[in-house]
Structures are given as structure tokens and as C-alpha cells.
């Protein structure tokens, strides 16, 4: 120990104990809390496990930890019964073998249980920084539920560690509150996310694509949420209000992407409850006033979260069923991870003005053995987030928006983002369960072609999205139809239709993306999107020519939308080897005749009151 540290401890009247001395007051039947994550007090745990005293009936409570349970010959070898709020790598086998029990609870509720005595804490074992000159130590990288445990434990024992960073916010504890200090010079535990594979990268791109400038982010620990940060380099004034932060935030801060300047709560501050990362991150947060760490029950309070405008929560799930029920704490019938903070951030983001609660997952398990999108959640898969609270679900095959949708709409949207190989099975199961009509079809057997989406600025300066249609666009197409004037309906359908039944609407949007194609134009974001135009073609394989048709809301006609749709259709058709378009157009439909003449080499044959038009590209 360096002399200046010794002098500092002496000035603060901090006497160091040996681990055995510090633990000497622990009695049989005690309930012990362990510090969290990268602040797991490993020296104290080791000393407790190797104590010469019998200490029966001790219960040890902890959230996410690293090294809380010792292993011998690859098997958990703890003397004690553990009760865990998160089933991490060091507790998974112990839960399976019965020496640890999982408590499925939102971690933000744990401080309340500690305060009420429903989880009584006799001893809190934690890690802290060195004291400052005012006699306070910092909880450093782990405030989370540790703050409540320190406040309410009968005895507090701390590993004092010169490597633990001092963090700002509600992280300070008077040294006098701690009954025993032991010395630790071990580097703070480091955590590095496994590299993301191609599937995770594609999902991360989709997630990043719906995050706007000025959004405030909750990140989570999954590979996908952290990979997503890499695709936000061109955003401006992002903020952070998150249970946990990790290394990827550093580059975004240094590059001026994360500033917090647009935040409506704690403007200019990065709010978190704990962090997990490398020494680079720990050095970055040390005495850095940009960061403000607070207890979980504050950071994860939905009413607090919702005060952040454009709050985006990104949660990684293990499976989602066709109704939108989410399982995020069981995998393959085994407990894995935890409820953690997911329900709280989902609710908070949903109540935030412009907020986006996002669930993301790979469509298949590792190795492609089974679909993670299920007809129903399986036995051994508990509901972490109820279907009524789910908004966005994202896989590598696209984005489904479920909030406020019917069971039929949900099922179709979920099938469309499942792996193409399992879509026929999911559709049959949806029929069996009564979620969709018995005659429902899904023509596409390929991935949704997200790369074909285009943003277009129209003559009226409105920016709209032209995207490939989906089977779930039926209702939007019906709304366009019922907005049309009678003369528009006649020129579009060559008859005076009074309705557009679902079966006919599906013909306009349920396409295979190969011999058939349809595009829709969307105004607004996914929460408030409105279909304002559509176009489609059907190819004749014998001629490689395609018949085209268009439908545009009256109030959007004249803004250049028809021309934009036509250009998009031609671009796609050419890429698919189509030679040209054909169309039958009534003589009175002057606008359509003018539009089609812009599309290429045009020949027109008049038959009574209509033209048969051929366009060669």
C-alpha cells in the first residue's frame, strides 16, 4: 500500500481488518447481500466460503454478479443457499442444481422490498473506492440495489479498492456507515461483449434506423443493443438514461454524438445505475461529472423514465409468440438472465413523448435449430413482458409494430419477420389457434426486402417512405380505397365498386416479391403511420412483361407521388429482369396517361373508351 493511501485512511480513521476479522460477526441464519456485477466483492466471498465456522442456514442475495459462487471441477461448490434476481454465468448451474433459487422480479422493486424488510439484510458485502477528504467512499461502478442494501443492512463490510473509480450522483456512502473495511488491490472486474455475428448486426441496423436525433437511450446488456450503438455515428444530441452503460458509449461521447443536450430530464447528464466494461470505461467515468449514477428504484421508475422525451428502450428477448408475449428470462426451459429492468423501461418509453419501446431477437436459435418466434410460448418460457405492452419487435427480417393491433394483425406481422423457412408452419399454427382466417395466405417465401425502402421528398416538401408492401397492409389499403372519389374508383378498377373486401385488398399487397411486387407509400412513423399510396405489378413469365396499377389518396394526388411510385417500380422491375409494363387505362384518366408516358418507350392502342398501353424500358 502506498504511503499517501495509508495517510488518507489514517486521516479518515479507517482501520483495515483482515477478511476473517471482518466476517467474525456473521452468524448462522444471516441474510447476506453481495455487491453487483463488476463490483462483486470476491475477496469477501472467498473468505466466507472458506470460513472455519459451520454457519448453517445462511442465505445470500444478489443481482448480476461475477464470481459470487465458487466452482470446483466445473461444478458450483458453494456452502450456502443463494437467492438471485438474475441468473448469470456464475449462478446458472447452481440454479439448475438447487443451491440457488431465482426470484423473478423487476430489479427496480428490490430496494422497496429491502426497505420494507421483506428481504431483510443482516450483512451487506460490497466494494468501494478510497475515501475522499470529507470521509465518503463511492460505490463506483455499482449503485443499483447496493445503495439500498447499504442503507438498511445491520452490518456493512467493504472491500476498499484503489482501482474503483469515484463516480458522481447518489454514489457516496459515509465511511462511518461501514463497519469493517478490508484491503483489495485487484483490478475492477472487466466485461467485454462477445462479438456480434451477422444476424445481430442486421438487427442492430434495423434498431438504429428508427432512432432519431435527440433520442434518449436505454441500452441493456445484450449483444444487439450494444452493437446498435455502432450504427448511430451520424446522429446528433443523443442522451443516455439507462440501467447499465458499457464501453460503446465512449466513442459516441468523444465524437459528439451523445451530448444529452436534447434531454428533458437531467439535461447534459448520462444517467445510469451501474456499468460493466473495461478499464477504459472505468477510467473515463472516474470523477467525470458528465456521468450521474443513481439507485435502480430511481433510474428505472417508469414515471421518471417517461420524463425523457423520445425515450428509446432496447430489450433483447429469447422468444416471442404470435400474440406478442415476450420471454426474456428463460431459454430452452432453463432460467437464464432475469426480468431485470425490462418491464419498467418498456412502460417508461411507452409513456414518453415520441418514445419507442423495442424488443429485439434473432429469428432462430444459434445454429438455426428452431424458431424463436413461436405460435405460443413453450412450456418453461414465462411471460416477461405481456402482449398488451409490446410495441416494436425486430428480427433480422424486419420490424413488426404490434401496439393497438388485433390478434390477426399481430400474428401476420410476427410471421412476416420470422425466418422464411418457418413461415408456412407458423401460418398453419395461427390458423389452428384461430388467430387468422382459414384461407389466409402468405405468398412470400423470401426475406422482406428492406434494402428496397426509399425515403422520398415530394413536391409539397413532405418526406414519405416508399417500401415493399406486406400482407399486414390490408387495412391501410382499405383506408386508401374508402378515401377515393367514385370517379377515382371507376378509373382504377374499371367498375363502380362500393367496397374493397379483405380478399381483394390482400391481392394488392400480399405478393411474393419475385413475379409479383407491390409498394406502399407511408406517411408518419410506425406508431402513427398512414398509407397514402400504393402500386403493384404482376409479371407474365412468358413475356417478362408486367401489368401495373396505382392507387393514391385524393389529397396526395398532384404532389408527385405517382411519379415517385412509378420510378420505384421501374427500378425494382429492371433489377428483376422485367422488360416493361402494360396497363389498361380509361381514356378519361388523363393523369394516368400522362404519368405512364414518362416511364419509357410507350405504345398505345385504343379500344373503345380505353387504351392498352405498353412500356418498354
C-alpha positions in Angstrom: 0.0 0.0 0.0 1.4 3.4 -0.9 2.1 5.9 1.9 -0.3 8.5 0.7 -3.2 6.0 0.8 -2.1 4.9 4.3 -2.1 8.5 5.4 -5.6 9.1 3.8 -7.1 6.1 5.6 -5.5 7.3 8.8 -6.9 10.8 8.5 -10.4 9.3 7.9 -9.9 7.0 10.9 -10.4 3.9 8.7 -8.9 0.8 10.2 -8.4 -2.1 7.9 -9.4 -5.6 9.1 -8.4 -9.0 7.8 -11.2 -10.8 6.0 -11.6 -13.2 8.9 -11.9 -10.4 11.4 -14.4 -8.6 9.2 -16.6 -11.7 8.9 -16.3 -12.8 12.5 -19.7 -11.3 13.4 -21.6 -13.3 10.8 -24.0 -15.8 12.4 -26.0 -18.8 11.3 -29.2 -17.9 9.6 -27.9 -14.5 8.5 -29.1 -13.0 5.2 -26.2 -11.5 3.3 -26.3 -9.2 0.3 -23.5 -9.2 -2.3 -22.4 -6.2 -4.4 -23.2 -6.3 -8.1 -21.6 -7.1 -11.4 -18.0 -5.7 -11.8 -18.1 -4.7 -8.1 -18.7 -8.2 -6.8 -16.6 -8.5 -3.6 -14.7 -11.6 -4.5 -12.2 -11.5 -1.6 -15.0 -11.4 1.0 -16.9 -14.2 -0.8 -13.8 -16.4 -0.9 -13.2 -15.8 2.8 -16.8 -16.6 3.7 -16.8 -19.8 1.6 -13.6 -20.9 3.3 -14.5 -19.9 6.9 -13.8 -22.5 9.5 -17.2 -21.8 11.1 -20.1 -24.0 10.1 -22.6 -21.1 9.5 -25.7 -23.2 8.6 -28.8 -21.7 7.0 -27.1 -18.6 5.6 -28.9 -17.1 2.6 -27.0 -14.9 0.1 -29.0 -12.4 -2.1 -27.5 -10.9 -5.2 -28.3 -9.4 -8.6 -25.9 -9.9 -11.5 -22.6 -11.0 -10.1 -19.2 -12.3 -11.3 -17.6 -14.9 -9.0 -20.3 -15.0 -6.3 -20.5 -18.8 -6.5 -17.2 -20.8 -6.4 -16.7 -23.7 -8.8 -14.8 -26.9 -8.3 -14.1 -29.2 -11.2 -16.6 -27.3 -13.3 -19.4 -27.6 -10.8 -20.8 -25.0 -8.3 -19.3 -25.6 -4.9 -21.0 -23.1 -2.6 -21.7 -23.9 1.1 -24.7 -21.6 1.1 -28.1 -21.1 -0.3 -28.2 -18.3 -2.9 -31.3 -16.3 -3.9 -30.7 -14.5 -7.1 -32.5 -11.7 -9.0 -30.6 -12.5 -12.2 -29.4 -15.9 -13.4 -25.9 -15.1 -14.8 -23.0 -17.2 -15.8 -21.8 -17.7 -12.3 -25.2 -18.8 -10.9 -26.8 -20.7 -13.8 -25.5 -24.2 -12.8 -26.3 -23.5 -9.1 -29.9 -22.7 -10.0 -30.2 -25.9 -12.0 -28.7 -28.0 -9.1 -30.8 -26.3 -6.5 -28.2 -24.5 -4.5 -29.5 -21.2 -5.9 -33.1 -20.0 -6.3 -34.2 -17.5 -8.9 -36.5 -14.6 -7.9 -38.3 -13.3 -11.0 -38.9 -9.6 -10.2 -38.2 -6.3 -11.7 -34.9 -5.3 -10.1 -36.2 -1.8 -9.5 -38.6 -3.3 -7.0 -35.9 -4.9 -4.9 -34.9 -1.7 -3.0 -38.5 -1.4 -1.9 -38.5 -5.0 -0.6 -35.3 -4.3 1.3 -36.7 -1.1 2.8 -39.9 -2.8 4.0 -38.0 -5.7 5.5 -39.5 -8.2 3.1 -35.9 -9.0 2.1 -34.1 -8.4 5.5 -30.4 -7.8 5.1 -28.2 -8.7 8.1 -24.9 -8.1 6.3 -24.1 -6.2 3.1 -20.7 -7.1 1.5 -19.6 -4.6 -1.1 -16.7 -2.9 -2.9 -15.9 0.8 -2.6 -13.4 3.4 -3.8 -10.9 5.1 -1.5 -12.4 7.8 0.8 -12.3 11.4 -0.1 -11.2 14.2 2.3 -14.8 14.5 3.5 -14.8 10.9 4.6 -17.1 9.5 1.9 -16.4 6.4 -0.2 -18.0 5.9 -3.6 -19.9 2.8 -4.7 -18.1 3.3 -8.0 -19.4 1.2 -10.9 -22.3 -0.3 -9.0 -25.0 1.7 -7.3 -28.0 -0.4 -8.5 -29.6 -2.1 -5.5 -26.4 -1.9 -3.5 -27.3 1.6 -2.3 -30.5 0.3 -0.6 -28.7 -2.7 0.9 -26.0 -0.4 2.5 -28.7 1.8 3.9 -30.7 -0.9 5.6 -28.2 -3.7 6.4 -27.4 -4.2 10.1 -23.7 -4.6 9.2 -21.8 -3.4 6.2 -18.4 -4.9 5.2 -16.5 -3.3 2.3 -13.5 -4.2 0.2 -11.8 -0.8 -0.2 -10.1 -0.8 -3.6 -7.9 2.0 -5.0 -8.8 0.9 -8.6 -12.5 1.5 -8.0 -13.5 4.8 -9.8 -15.2 7.6 -7.9 -18.5 8.3 -9.6 -20.9 11.2 -9.4 -24.5 11.1 -8.4 -26.0 9.2 -5.5 -22.9 7.0 -5.1 -21.4 8.3 -1.9 -21.5 6.5 1.5 -20.1 7.9 4.7 -17.1 5.8 5.7 -18.6 5.8 9.2 -21.6 3.8 7.9 -19.3 0.9 7.1 -18.4 -1.4 10.0 -15.4 -3.2 8.5 -13.0 -2.4 5.7 -10.7 -4.9 4.1 -8.0 -4.0 1.6 -8.2 -5.1 -2.0 -5.9 -4.2 -4.9 -7.5 -6.4 -7.5 -8.3 -4.5 -10.7 -12.0 -3.9 -11.1 -13.6 -6.8 -12.9 -13.8 -6.2 -16.7 -16.5 -7.3 -19.1 -16.3 -7.5 -22.8 -19.3 -8.3 -25.0 -18.9 -11.2 -27.4 -18.5 -10.1 -31.0 -21.8 -9.8 -32.8 -22.5 -12.1 -35.7 -24.1 -11.1 -39.0 -27.6 -11.7 -37.7 -27.0 -9.4 -34.7 -25.5 -6.8 -36.9 -28.5 -6.8 -39.2 -30.9 -6.5 -36.3 -28.8 -3.7 -34.8 -29.1 -1.8 -38.1 -32.8 -2.1 -38.1 -33.0 -0.8 -34.5 -30.6 2.1 -35.2 -32.7 3.0 -38.3 -35.7 4.1 -36.1 -33.7 6.1 -33.6 -33.9 9.8 -34.3 -31.7 12.7 -33.4 -32.3 13.9 -29.8 -33.4 10.5 -28.6 -32.6 9.3 -25.1 -31.4 5.7 -24.9 -31.6 2.7 -22.5 -29.2 0.2 -23.8 -29.2 -3.1 -21.8 -26.6 -5.8 -21.7 -27.4 -7.8 -24.8 -25.1 -8.0 -27.8 -27.7 -6.5 -30.1 -28.3 -3.3 -28.1 -24.6 -2.7 -27.8 -24.0 -3.5 -31.4 -26.7 -1.0 -32.3 -24.6 1.9 -30.8 -22.1 1.4 -33.6 -24.7 2.4 -36.2 -25.6 5.8 -34.5 -22.4 7.7 -35.6 -24.4 10.1 -37.8 -27.0 11.0 -35.1 -26.9 14.2 -33.1 -27.6 15.1 -29.5 -28.4 11.6 -28.2 -28.8 11.1 -24.5 -28.5 8.2 -22.1 -30.9 7.2 -19.3 -30.1 3.5 -18.7 -29.8 0.9 -16.0 -26.4 0.0 -17.3 -23.8 1.5 -19.6 -20.9 -0.2 -21.4 -17.8 0.7 -23.4 -19.5 1.6 -26.8 -20.8 4.8 -25.3 -17.3 6.2 -25.0 -16.7 6.7 -28.8 -20.2 8.2 -29.2 -19.4 10.7 -26.5 -16.0 11.6 -27.8 -17.4 12.0 -31.3 -20.1 14.4 -30.1 -23.0 12.0 -30.8 -24.0 11.6 -27.2 -24.3 15.1 -25.6 -27.5 15.0 -23.6 -28.3 18.4 -24.9 -31.8 17.4 -26.1 -32.8 15.6 -22.9 -35.8 16.9 -21.0 -34.6 15.3 -17.7 -31.1 15.7 -16.4 -30.1 17.7 -19.4 -26.4 17.2 -20.4 -26.0 14.2 -18.0 -25.6 10.5 -18.6 -27.8 8.7 -16.1 -27.1 5.1 -15.1 -27.2 2.8 -12.2 -24.2 0.6 -12.9 -21.7 0.0 -15.6 -19.9 -3.1 -17.0 -16.9 -2.7 -19.2 -13.1 -2.4 -19.5 -10.6 -0.3 -17.7 -11.0 2.3 -20.5 -14.6 2.8 -19.3 -13.7 2.9 -15.7 -11.0 5.5 -16.3 -13.5 7.5 -18.4 -16.2 7.7 -15.7 -13.7 8.3 -12.8 -14.5 11.8 -11.3 -16.3 12.6 -14.6 -19.2 15.0 -13.9 -20.9 14.0 -17.2 -22.0 10.7 -15.6 -24.5 10.6 -12.8 -25.2 7.2 -11.1 -28.3 6.6 -9.1 -30.2 3.7 -7.4 -32.3 1.3 -9.6 -35.5 2.4 -8.0 -35.0 5.9 -9.3 -33.4 5.2 -12.7 -35.9 2.5 -13.6 -39.0 4.2 -12.2 -41.4 4.3 -15.3 -42.7 7.8 -14.2 -39.1 9.1 -14.2 -38.2 7.3 -17.5 -41.2 8.9 -19.2 -40.0 12.4 -18.4 -37.3 11.8 -21.1 -38.7 12.9 -24.5 -38.1 10.4 -27.3 -37.1 7.7 -24.8 -35.9 4.5 -26.6 -35.7 1.3 -24.7 -33.9 -1.7 -26.4 -34.6 -5.1 -24.8 -33.2 -8.4 -26.1 -35.6 -11.4 -25.8 -35.2 -15.1 -26.1 -38.6 -15.8 -27.7 -41.8 -14.0 -28.7 -45.1 -15.7 -29.7 -47.6 -14.7 -32.4 -49.7 -12.6 -29.9 -46.6 -10.7 -28.8 -45.9 -12.3 -25.5 -42.2 -11.9 -24.7 -40.0 -14.3 -22.7 -36.7 -12.8 -21.7 -35.6 -14.8 -18.7 -35.8 -18.4 -19.7 -34.2 -20.3 -22.5 -34.6 -23.9 -23.5 -36.7 -24.4 -20.3 -33.9 -23.1 -18.1 -33.7 -19.9 -16.2 -31.4 -17.5 -17.9 -30.9 -13.8 -17.3 -33.7 -12.2 -15.4 -36.7 -9.8 -15.5 -34.1 -7.2 -14.7 -35.4 -3.7 -15.7 -37.1 -4.6 -18.9 -40.8 -4.1 -17.9 -40.0 -0.7 -16.3 -38.2 0.7 -19.4 -40.9 -0.7 -21.8 -43.6 1.1 -19.8 -41.5 4.3 -19.4 -40.6 4.5 -23.0 -44.2 3.9 -24.0 -45.3 6.9 -21.9 -42.5 9.1 -23.2 -43.5 11.7 -25.8 -42.1 10.2 -29.0 -40.8 7.2 -27.1 -40.1 3.8 -28.7 -40.1 0.5 -26.6 -38.2 -2.0 -28.7 -37.9 -5.8 -28.4 -35.2 -7.4 -30.5 -34.2 -11.0 -31.1 -32.7 -13.3 -33.7 -35.4 -15.2 -35.7 -33.7 -18.6 -35.0 -31.7 -20.1 -32.1 -28.0 -20.4 -32.6 -27.3 -22.9 -35.3 -30.7 -22.4 -36.8 -32.3 -25.3 -34.9 -35.6 -23.7 -34.0 -37.6 -20.5 -34.4 -37.6 -18.0 -31.6 -40.9 -16.8 -32.9 -43.4 -19.3 -31.5 -47.1 -20.0 -32.2 -47.3 -19.9 -28.3 -44.6 -19.6 -25.8 -43.5 -23.0 -24.9 -43.7 -24.8 -21.5 -40.8 -23.4 -19.5 -41.0 -20.0 -21.1 -42.5 -17.5 -18.7 -44.0 -14.2 -19.9 -41.6 -11.4 -19.0 -43.5 -8.7 -20.9 -47.2 -9.0 -21.6 -48.6 -8.8 -25.1 -50.5 -5.6 -24.2 -47.3 -3.7 -23.6 -45.3 -4.7 -26.7 -44.8 -2.1 -29.4 -41.8 -2.9 -31.7 -40.5 -6.3 -32.3 -37.4 -6.5 -34.5 -35.6 -9.5 -36.1 -33.1 -9.7 -38.9 -36.1 -10.0 -41.2 -37.7 -6.7 -40.4 -39.8 -4.7 -37.9 -43.3 -5.6 -36.6 -45.3 -2.9 -34.8 -47.9 -4.6 -32.6 -49.3 -2.0 -30.2 -53.0 -1.5 -30.6 -53.2 -4.2 -33.3 -55.6 -7.1 -33.4 -54.6 -10.7 -32.8 -54.8 -11.3 -36.6 -52.7 -8.3 -37.4 -50.1 -9.3 -34.7 -49.9 -12.8 -36.0 -49.3 -11.8 -39.6 -46.8 -9.1 -38.6 -44.8 -11.6 -36.5 -44.9 -14.3 -39.2 -43.5 -11.8 -41.7 -40.4 -11.2 -39.5 -39.9 -14.9 -38.8 -37.3 -16.9 -40.8 -38.8 -17.7 -44.2 -38.3 -21.4 -43.7 -40.7 -21.5 -40.7 -43.4 -19.1 -42.0 -45.6 -21.9 -43.5 -45.6 -23.7 -40.2 -46.4 -20.6 -38.2 -49.2 -19.7 -40.6 -50.7 -23.1 -40.2 -50.4 -22.9 -36.4 -52.0 -19.4 -36.5 -55.0 -20.9 -38.4 -55.2 -23.8 -35.9 -55.3 -21.4 -33.0 -57.9 -19.2 -34.7 -55.6 -16.2 -34.9 -56.1 -15.8 -38.7 -58.7 -16.8 -41.3 -58.6 -20.4 -42.6 -58.0 -19.1 -46.1 -55.2 -16.7 -45.1 -52.1 -17.0 -47.4 -48.6 -15.5 -47.3 -47.1 -15.6 -50.7 -43.6 -14.5 -49.9 -41.0 -17.2 -49.1 -38.1 -14.7 -49.0 -36.9 -12.2 -46.5 -38.7 -8.8 -46.5 -36.6 -6.7 -48.9 -35.8 -3.9 -46.5 -33.0 -2.7 -48.8 -35.7 -1.6 -51.3 -37.1 1.0 -48.9 -36.6 4.6 -50.0 -37.4 8.0 -48.5 -38.7 10.5 -51.0 -39.3 14.2 -50.7 -42.5 15.2 -52.7 -43.4 18.5 -54.3 -45.2 19.6 -51.2 -42.0 19.0 -49.2 -43.5 16.0 -47.4 -41.0 13.2 -46.8 -42.6 9.8 -47.2 -41.3 6.2 -47.2 -41.9 4.0 -50.2 -41.5 0.5 -49.1 -42.4 -3.1 -50.2 -45.9 -4.0 -49.1 -46.7 -6.6 -46.5 -49.7 -8.9 -46.1 -50.5 -6.9 -42.9 -51.0 -3.7 -45.0 -54.6 -4.8 -45.9 -56.3 -2.3 -43.6 -54.2 0.5 -44.8 -55.1 -0.3 -48.4 -58.8 -0.4 -47.5 -58.4 3.0 -46.0 -57.0 4.4 -49.2 -59.9 2.8 -51.2 -62.5 4.3 -49.0 -60.9 7.8 -49.3 -61.2 7.7 -53.1 -63.8 9.6 -55.0 -66.3 7.5 -57.1 -64.6 8.6 -60.3 -61.2 7.5 -58.9 -62.6 4.1 -58.1 -64.0 3.7 -61.6 -60.8 4.7 -63.3 -58.7 2.4 -61.0 -61.0 -0.7 -61.0 -63.0 -0.1 -64.3 -66.2 -0.5 -62.3 -68.2 1.3 -59.6 -67.1 -0.7 -56.6 -68.7 0.1 -53.3 -66.3 -1.9 -51.1 -62.8 -3.5 -51.1 -63.1 -6.8 -49.2 -60.1 -8.2 -47.4 -59.6 -10.9 -50.0 -59.3 -8.2 -52.7 -57.2 -5.9 -50.7 -54.8 -8.8 -50.0 -54.4 -9.3 -53.7 -52.9 -5.7 -53.8 -50.3 -6.2 -51.0 -49.7 -10.0 -50.4 -47.1 -10.6 -53.0 -44.1 -12.9 -53.5 -41.5 -10.1 -54.2 -40.5 -12.0 -57.3 -43.2 -12.5 -60.0 -45.4 -10.0 -58.1 -44.4 -6.8 -56.4 -46.2 -4.1 -54.6 -45.0 -0.9 -53.0 -46.9 1.3 -50.5 -46.2 4.9 -49.5 -46.2 5.6 -45.8 -46.6 9.0 -44.1 -45.6 9.3 -40.4 -43.7 6.9 -38.2 -44.8 3.3 -37.3 -46.8 4.5 -34.3 -48.9 6.8 -36.5 -48.2 5.6 -40.0 -50.8 6.1 -42.7 -50.7 4.5 -46.1 -51.3 7.3 -48.7 -50.5 5.5 -51.9 -49.8 2.1 -53.5 -48.7 0.4 -56.7 -48.3 -3.2 -57.8 -47.4 -5.3 -60.7 -47.8 -8.9 -61.8 -45.4 -10.4 -64.2 -46.2 -12.7 -67.1 -43.3 -15.2 -67.1 -43.9 -16.0 -70.8 -43.2 -12.4 -71.9 -41.3 -10.9 -68.9 -43.8 -8.0 -69.1 -45.7 -6.9 -66.0 -49.2 -5.4 -65.6 -49.2 -2.3 -63.3 -51.8 -0.4 -61.3 -51.7 2.5 -58.9 -53.9 3.9 -56.1 -53.3 7.2 -54.3 -55.4 9.2 -51.8 -57.1 12.2 -53.4 -55.4 14.7 -51.0 -52.0 13.3 -52.1 -52.6 13.5 -55.8 -50.7 16.2 -57.6 -47.7 16.1 -55.2 -45.6 13.9 -57.4 -46.4 10.7 -55.5 -47.5 8.8 -58.6 -44.2 9.7 -60.4 -42.2 8.6 -57.3 -44.1 5.3 -57.1 -43.6 4.7 -60.8 -39.9 5.3 -60.7 -39.5 3.0 -57.7 -41.5 0.3 -59.5 -39.4 0.6 -62.7 -36.2 0.5 -60.7 -37.2 -2.7 -59.0 -38.7 -4.3 -62.2 -35.5 -3.7 -64.1 -33.4 -5.3 -61.3 -35.7 -8.4 -61.7 -35.2 -8.7 -65.5 -38.7 -7.4 -66.4 -38.8 -5.9 -70.0 -41.6 -3.4 -69.4 -45.1 -2.7 -68.1 -48.5 -3.0 -69.6 -51.7 -1.2 -68.4 -55.3 -0.7 -69.4 -56.2 3.0 -68.8 -59.6 4.7 -69.4 -59.5 7.5 -71.9 -60.8 9.9 -69.3 -57.9 9.1 -66.9 -55.7 11.9 -68.2 -53.4 12.0 -65.2 -52.6 8.3 -65.5 -52.0 8.6 -69.2 -49.6 11.5 -68.6 -47.8 9.5 -65.9 -47.3 6.4 -67.9 -45.9 8.3 -70.8 -43.0 9.3 -68.6 -41.9 5.8 -68.0 -40.1 4.8 -71.1 -40.8 3.9 -74.8 -44.6 3.9 -74.9 -47.0 2.4 -77.4 -50.8 2.9 -77.0 -53.6 1.0 -78.6 -57.1 2.5 -78.2 -60.0 0.1 -77.7 -63.3 1.9 -77.4 -63.1 4.2 -74.3 -59.7 2.8 -73.1 -56.1 2.5 -74.1 -54.0 -0.6 -73.8 -50.5 0.8 -73.0 -47.2 -1.0 -73.4 -44.0 0.5 -72.0 -40.6 -0.9 -72.9 -37.7 0.1 -70.5 
